[in-house]
């Protein structure tokens, strides 16, 4: 059964208008912070913490307290990095209620290399490729239940690091 062309065109226009309205509503939600997935994006950028030269100062600036070592924080990094410009690092945790994960490189000019807000219900697992100036301890800090936990590993950087 064939429908008149006029009915098909008006139905198509109605569907396209509805899709456009939904798309605009979604964009408005993102822009004005109405979408939960983007709630962490509204937090203030920790500019002062990223400027710190010392890892202890960076942790204090970021969290206001110190971290205790924990075997529930897993820091995966190579023992030897052949290219200090791209050192693969990953951090995961089995702790409950993880709210943030940060990675610090002690011997870099600025100790704090990365900091992530972990939304509720998200698996606490992050990965990054860091630039390391020279052989250094890498520290992973996990905030969970209002407390700080950490893991540390030395990464030896050979030729090609950002220091030369």
Buried (B, 14 or more C-beta within 10 A) or exposed (E): EEEEEEEEEEEEEEEEEEEEEEEEEEEEBEEEEEBEEBEBEEEEEBEEBBEBEEBBBBBBBBBEEEBEEBEBBBBEBEEEBEBBEEBEBBBBBEBEEBBBBBBBBBBBEBBBBBBBEBEEEEEBBBEEEBBBBBBBEBBBBBBBEEBBBBBBBEBBBEEEBBBE
